[in-house]
Amino acid sequence: MIITIRDLGDVVIFDIEGEIQRSGHKEPNLHQAVKSQLDSGRRKILLNLENVGFIDSYGVGEILASYTSTQNLGGKIKLAGISKKLGLAFKITWLDRVFEVFDDEAAALQSFAKP
């Protein structure tokens, strides 16, 4: 998994590429990356999953932990670009009822502007 972090106004966008899963390799930890942004005062987080091909239970846990940390600090975390395959994983775990999910980044960014 490769995580690229960029800012667009007051929103921090995490462009995630590859597979979100536990592996034996030393890879970046999504939850730690989100917490780092939260620690610096950022409260609007967008996870762009457009280039994620696979997620396992570990990956779902990372996203859920990121959600919990963000919510606990009064922030918002949203998801964009989920494929049908990933959407199924979120539906099975009922996380599609927890997260705000958008088809694309532009729609997700617009939603942050709404109260």
C-alpha positions in Angstrom: 0.0 0.0 0.0 1.2 3.4 -0.9 -0.3 6.5 0.9 0.1 9.9 -0.6 -1.1 12.8 1.5 -2.2 16.1 0.1 -4.0 19.2 1.3 -6.9 20.9 -0.5 -8.0 23.8 1.6 -8.8 22.5 5.0 -9.3 18.9 3.8 -6.5 16.4 4.1 -6.7 13.8 1.2 -5.2 10.4 1.6 -4.7 8.9 -1.9 -4.3 5.2 -1.2 -2.9 2.8 -3.8 -2.6 -1.0 -3.7 -4.0 -3.3 -1.1 -5.0 -2.4 2.4 -4.0 -5.6 4.3 -1.7 -6.9 6.9 1.6 -8.0 5.4 5.0 -9.1 6.6 6.6 -6.1 5.1 7.1 -2.8 6.9 4.4 -0.7 5.3 2.8 2.6 6.3 0.0 2.3 8.7 -3.1 4.1 7.6 -4.4 4.7 11.2 -1.1 6.2 12.3 -1.0 8.5 9.2 -4.5 9.7 10.0 -3.7 10.2 13.7 -0.6 12.2 12.7 -2.8 14.6 10.8 -5.3 14.8 13.7 -2.4 15.5 16.1 -1.5 18.5 13.9 -5.0 19.9 14.2 -6.5 18.7 10.9 -10.2 17.5 11.3 -11.4 17.0 7.8 -10.1 13.7 6.3 -10.9 12.2 2.9 -9.7 8.7 2.1 -9.5 8.3 -1.7 -9.8 4.6 -2.3 -10.0 4.8 -6.1 -6.7 2.9 -6.6 -7.3 0.2 -3.9 -7.8 -3.2 -5.4 -8.2 -5.3 -2.2 -9.0 -4.8 1.5 -8.9 -7.5 4.2 -10.3 -7.4 7.8 -7.1 -5.7 8.9 -7.6 -3.0 6.4 -11.2 -2.5 7.4 -10.0 -2.3 11.0 -7.5 0.4 10.0 -10.2 2.5 8.4 -12.6 2.0 11.3 -9.9 3.0 13.8 -9.2 6.1 11.7 -13.0 6.9 11.8 -13.1 6.4 15.6 -10.1 8.6 16.2 -11.4 11.3 13.9 -14.9 11.3 15.5 -13.5 11.4 19.0 -11.8 14.7 18.2 -14.9 16.2 16.5 -13.7 15.7 13.0 -15.2 14.1 9.9 -13.8 11.3 7.8 -15.3 10.4 4.4 -14.5 7.9 1.7 -14.4 8.3 -2.1 -13.8 6.2 -5.1 -14.8 2.8 -3.7 -15.0 0.0 -6.3 -17.9 -2.4 -6.4 -15.6 -5.1 -4.9 -14.6 -2.8 -1.9 -18.2 -1.7 -1.6 -19.2 -5.3 -1.0 -16.7 -5.5 1.9 -18.2 -2.4 3.4 -21.7 -3.7 2.9 -21.0 -7.0 4.5 -19.5 -5.3 7.6 -22.3 -2.7 7.6 -19.7 0.0 7.5 -21.6 1.5 4.5 -24.0 2.7 7.1 -21.2 4.3 9.2 -19.2 6.1 6.6 -20.2 8.8 4.1 -19.2 7.3 0.8 -19.0 9.3 -2.4 -18.4 8.1 -6.0 -15.6 10.6 -6.6 -13.3 13.1 -4.8 -15.1 16.2 -6.1 -18.5 15.1 -4.6 -16.8 14.3 -1.3 -15.0 17.6 -1.1 -18.2 19.5 -1.8 -19.9 17.6 1.1 -17.3 19.0 3.6 -18.5 22.5 2.8 -22.1 21.7 3.9 -23.0 22.1 7.5 
